[in-house]
Amino acid sequence: MQQLLLDIRPAARPTLDNFIPGPNRELLDHLRKWLEGETAETALYIWGPPGSGKTHLLDALAAEAPGIAVFDDIGPLDEAAQIAAFDAYNRARAAGQRFVAAGENAPAGLKLREDLRTRLGWGLVYRLHPLSDADMQAALVKHALDLGFDLDPAIAAWLLTRASRNLGQLLQIVEALDRYSLEHKRRITLPLLKEILPQAA
């Protein structure tokens, strides 16, 4: 799988439109309203487990609102970086500009400076729930359709049990599978997938 991943082209640019919401549809709707200025609060904090899509959302928000102050994975920041985040928050708030951060825990559970931790809880705080297996499988099948081929749900299910649980990487594997099948003029089957991902077989 290591060699295959080295050959995979970069993932598509993260946007709110290509984010797979699953149980987070309400959050996605709130983020659109936040970008459109329908919410007075300018600070936003998103939290959830690794692989739940926090970085995707922050990258999408930053692309939609250039100049936004963004701090991803804020939990492990060292003292200097925490001071920088604290200052960025205060500057953004004073100027009426947007500030967004993400971490694995709710503000109260972050091991940060008290002043920074408190401020992260002042604005909008949203929990990001991980996708279910059914949501992830549907996302893989849909991505394959977007690429122009039908992905057997059994192949998608196999990927979920054998490969990374990171949806971005799984989507890239689907793209690599499509490219490999075209190059070798072979139908996309589970044996073909096992052939290009021998470590996961």
C-alpha positions as CSV (number, residue, x, y, z in Angstrom):
1,M,0.0,0.0,0.0
2,Q,2.9,2.3,0.7
3,Q,4.0,2.3,-3.0
4,L,0.4,2.8,-4.2
5,L,0.0,5.8,-1.9
6,L,3.2,7.3,-3.3
7,D,1.7,7.1,-6.8
8,I,-1.6,8.7,-5.8
9,R,-2.3,12.2,-7.1
10,P,-3.1,14.9,-4.6
11,A,-6.7,14.8,-3.2
12,A,-9.2,17.3,-4.6
13,R,-9.2,20.7,-2.8
14,P,-11.3,20.5,0.3
15,T,-14.6,22.4,0.0
16,L,-17.8,22.4,2.0
17,D,-19.5,20.9,-1.1
18,N,-17.3,17.8,-1.2
19,F,-17.3,17.3,2.6
20,I,-19.3,14.1,3.4
21,P,-21.5,15.2,6.2
22,G,-23.0,12.0,7.5
23,P,-24.4,12.8,10.9
24,N,-22.9,16.3,10.7
25,R,-25.4,17.9,8.2
26,E,-26.6,20.4,10.7
27,L,-23.1,21.5,11.4
28,L,-22.4,21.9,7.7
29,D,-25.5,24.1,7.4
30,H,-24.3,26.2,10.3
31,L,-20.9,26.6,8.7
32,R,-22.4,27.9,5.5
33,K,-24.5,30.4,7.5
34,W,-21.4,31.4,9.4
35,L,-19.4,32.1,6.2
36,E,-22.3,34.1,4.8
37,G,-22.3,36.3,7.9
38,E,-25.7,35.2,9.1
39,T,-24.2,34.5,12.5
40,A,-22.9,37.4,14.5
41,E,-20.3,35.4,16.3
42,T,-16.9,35.5,14.5
43,A,-15.1,32.8,16.5
44,L,-15.6,29.1,15.8
45,Y,-14.2,26.0,17.4
46,I,-14.7,22.5,16.0
47,W,-13.8,19.3,17.9
48,G,-13.9,15.6,17.2
49,P,-11.8,12.5,17.0
50,P,-8.9,12.0,14.5
51,G,-10.1,11.4,10.9
52,S,-13.5,12.9,11.5
53,G,-12.9,15.7,8.9
54,K,-11.7,18.7,11.0
55,T,-8.8,19.6,8.8
56,H,-11.0,19.3,5.7
57,L,-13.5,21.8,7.1
58,L,-10.8,24.2,8.3
59,D,-9.1,24.1,4.9
60,A,-12.5,24.7,3.2
61,L,-13.4,27.6,5.5
62,A,-10.0,29.2,5.0
63,A,-10.4,28.9,1.2
64,E,-13.8,30.4,1.3
65,A,-12.8,33.3,3.7
66,P,-9.2,34.4,2.9
67,G,-7.6,36.1,5.8
68,I,-9.3,33.9,8.4
69,A,-7.1,33.0,11.4
70,V,-6.9,29.2,11.4
71,F,-5.4,26.9,14.1
72,D,-5.8,23.2,13.4
73,D,-5.1,20.5,16.0
74,I,-4.8,23.2,18.7
75,G,-4.4,20.7,21.6
76,P,-0.7,19.9,21.4
77,L,0.5,23.5,20.8
78,D,3.5,24.5,22.7
79,E,3.6,27.7,24.9
80,A,4.8,30.0,22.2
81,A,2.1,28.7,19.7
82,Q,-0.6,29.1,22.4
83,I,0.4,32.7,22.9
84,A,0.2,33.2,19.1
85,A,-3.2,31.7,19.0
86,F,-4.4,33.8,22.0
87,D,-3.1,37.0,20.3
88,A,-4.7,36.0,17.0
89,Y,-8.0,35.4,18.7
90,N,-8.0,38.8,20.4
91,R,-6.9,40.6,17.2
92,A,-9.7,38.9,15.2
93,R,-12.3,39.7,17.8
94,A,-11.3,43.3,18.0
95,A,-11.4,43.7,14.2
96,G,-14.6,41.8,13.7
97,Q,-12.7,39.2,11.7
98,R,-13.1,35.4,11.7
99,F,-11.1,33.0,13.9
100,V,-11.4,29.2,13.6
101,A,-9.7,26.4,15.5
102,A,-10.1,22.7,15.8
103,G,-9.0,20.0,18.3
104,E,-9.8,16.5,19.5
105,N,-11.6,17.7,22.7
106,A,-14.2,20.2,23.7
107,P,-12.6,23.5,25.1
108,A,-13.1,22.4,28.7
109,G,-11.0,19.2,28.0
110,L,-8.1,21.0,26.4
111,K,-4.8,21.2,28.3
112,L,-4.0,24.7,27.2
113,R,-3.4,28.1,28.9
114,E,-6.5,29.0,30.8
115,D,-7.0,32.3,28.9
116,L,-6.8,30.6,25.5
117,R,-9.0,27.6,26.6
118,T,-11.6,30.0,27.9
119,R,-11.7,32.1,24.7
120,L,-12.1,29.0,22.6
121,G,-15.3,28.4,24.4
122,W,-16.6,31.9,24.0
123,G,-17.6,31.5,20.3
124,L,-19.5,28.9,18.4
125,V,-18.5,25.4,19.5
126,Y,-19.4,22.4,17.4
127,R,-18.8,18.7,17.8
128,L,-17.9,16.8,14.7
129,H,-19.1,13.2,14.8
130,P,-17.2,10.5,12.8
131,L,-18.9,8.9,9.8
132,S,-20.5,5.5,10.3
133,D,-19.3,2.6,8.2
134,A,-22.5,2.9,6.1
135,D,-21.7,6.6,5.4
136,M,-18.1,5.9,4.5
137,Q,-19.1,3.0,2.2
138,A,-21.7,5.3,0.5
139,A,-19.0,8.0,0.1
140,L,-16.7,5.5,-1.6
141,V,-19.4,4.3,-4.0
142,K,-20.4,7.8,-4.8
143,H,-16.8,8.9,-5.5
144,A,-16.4,5.9,-7.9
145,L,-19.6,7.0,-9.7
146,D,-18.2,10.5,-10.0
147,L,-15.1,9.0,-11.6
148,G,-17.3,7.1,-14.0
149,F,-17.4,3.5,-12.7
150,D,-19.5,1.3,-10.4
151,L,-17.8,0.2,-7.2
152,D,-19.1,-3.0,-5.8
153,P,-20.2,-2.3,-2.2
154,A,-18.3,-5.4,-1.2
155,I,-15.1,-3.8,-2.3
156,A,-15.9,-0.7,-0.4
157,A,-16.7,-2.8,2.7
158,W,-13.4,-4.7,2.3
159,L,-11.5,-1.4,2.2
160,L,-13.1,-0.2,5.4
161,T,-11.9,-3.3,7.2
162,R,-8.4,-3.6,5.7
163,A,-7.2,-0.1,4.8
164,S,-6.9,3.3,6.5
165,R,-10.0,4.7,8.3
166,N,-9.1,8.1,6.9
167,L,-11.8,8.9,4.3
168,G,-9.4,11.1,2.3
169,Q,-7.0,8.3,1.9
170,L,-9.7,5.8,1.1
171,L,-11.0,8.1,-1.7
172,Q,-7.5,8.3,-3.1
173,I,-7.3,4.5,-3.1
174,V,-10.5,4.4,-5.1
175,E,-8.9,6.8,-7.6
176,A,-5.8,4.7,-7.8
177,L,-7.9,1.6,-8.3
178,D,-9.7,3.2,-11.2
179,R,-6.4,4.3,-12.8
180,Y,-4.8,0.9,-12.3
181,S,-7.7,-0.9,-13.9
182,L,-7.7,1.4,-16.9
183,E,-3.9,1.0,-17.4
184,H,-4.1,-2.8,-17.2
185,K,-7.5,-3.0,-19.0
186,R,-8.9,-5.1,-16.2
187,R,-12.3,-5.0,-14.6
188,I,-12.4,-3.6,-11.0
189,T,-12.8,-6.6,-8.7
190,L,-11.8,-7.5,-5.2
191,P,-8.9,-9.7,-6.5
192,L,-7.6,-6.7,-8.4
193,L,-7.8,-4.5,-5.3
194,K,-5.9,-7.1,-3.3
195,E,-3.3,-7.2,-6.0
196,I,-2.5,-3.5,-5.7
197,L,-2.9,-3.5,-1.9
198,P,-1.1,-6.7,-0.9
199,Q,-0.2,-5.5,2.6
200,A,-3.9,-5.1,3.4
201,A,-5.0,-8.5,1.9
